[in-house]
């Protein structure tokens, strides 16, 4: 049976992320914290989310990212029924463009 993460530990991680000063520090932090596979998965999911928010279709996203239809479906479900954290960040990035 998987253990549930300790809320206090999770909050400490998110507080640490909020302390990152620039993109270089962020890259170094996540490279130290995550395996190459974990980082690749997170980056792929974020790209899938970005493409979905632009209205791209699954087959095009699969070609562009190498993501499976299951991954695309999961990200799409989060965008539609999640807590809006991903949606909020994507909207902020669009506003900057």
C-alpha positions in Angstrom: 0.0 0.0 0.0 1.4 3.4 -1.0 2.1 5.9 1.7 0.3 9.2 1.4 2.8 12.2 1.2 3.2 14.2 4.3 1.4 17.5 3.8 4.1 19.5 5.6 6.8 18.0 3.4 4.8 18.8 0.3 4.3 22.4 1.4 8.1 22.7 2.1 8.8 21.6 -1.5 6.3 24.1 -2.9 7.7 26.9 -0.7 11.2 26.0 -1.9 10.0 26.2 -5.6 8.6 29.7 -4.8 12.1 30.7 -3.7 13.7 30.1 -7.1 15.1 33.3 -8.5 15.4 32.7 -12.3 15.1 30.1 -15.0 18.7 28.9 -14.6 18.2 28.3 -10.8 14.9 26.5 -11.6 16.6 24.2 -14.1 19.4 23.4 -11.8 17.0 22.7 -8.9 14.8 20.3 -10.9 17.8 18.6 -12.4 19.1 17.9 -8.9 15.7 16.9 -7.6 14.3 14.7 -10.4 15.6 11.9 -12.5 16.0 12.4 -16.2 12.9 10.2 -16.8 10.8 12.2 -14.2 11.8 15.5 -15.7 11.2 14.3 -19.2 7.7 13.1 -18.2 6.8 16.5 -16.5 8.2 18.4 -19.5 6.2 16.2 -21.9 3.0 16.6 -20.0 3.4 20.4 -19.8 3.9 20.5 -23.6 0.8 18.4 -24.1 -1.2 20.7 -21.9 0.1 23.7 -23.9 -0.8 22.1 -27.2 -4.3 21.0 -25.9 -4.9 24.6 -24.7 -4.1 25.8 -28.2 -6.8 23.4 -29.6 -4.4 20.9 -31.2 -5.8 17.4 -31.8 -4.5 14.2 -30.2 -2.9 12.8 -33.4 -0.9 16.0 -33.9 0.1 16.1 -30.2 1.2 12.5 -30.4 3.4 13.2 -33.4 4.9 16.4 -31.9 5.6 15.2 -28.4 5.8 11.4 -28.6 3.1 11.2 -25.8 0.8 8.3 -25.7 -3.0 8.8 -26.2 -3.4 7.8 -22.5 -1.0 10.6 -21.4 -2.8 13.1 -23.6 -6.2 12.0 -22.3 -5.0 12.3 -18.7 -3.7 15.8 -19.3 -6.9 16.8 -21.0 -8.9 15.5 -18.1 -6.8 17.6 -15.7 -7.3 20.7 -17.9 -11.1 20.1 -17.9 -11.7 18.8 -14.4 -8.6 19.6 -12.3 -7.9 22.3 -9.8 -7.0 24.9 -12.5 -3.4 25.2 -11.5 -2.1 24.2 -14.9 -4.8 26.2 -16.7 -3.9 29.3 -14.7 -0.2 29.0 -15.6 -0.9 28.5 -19.3 -3.2 31.5 -19.3 -0.5 33.7 -17.7 2.0 32.5 -20.3 -0.4 33.3 -23.2 -1.0 36.8 -21.7 2.8 37.4 -21.8 3.0 36.6 -25.6 
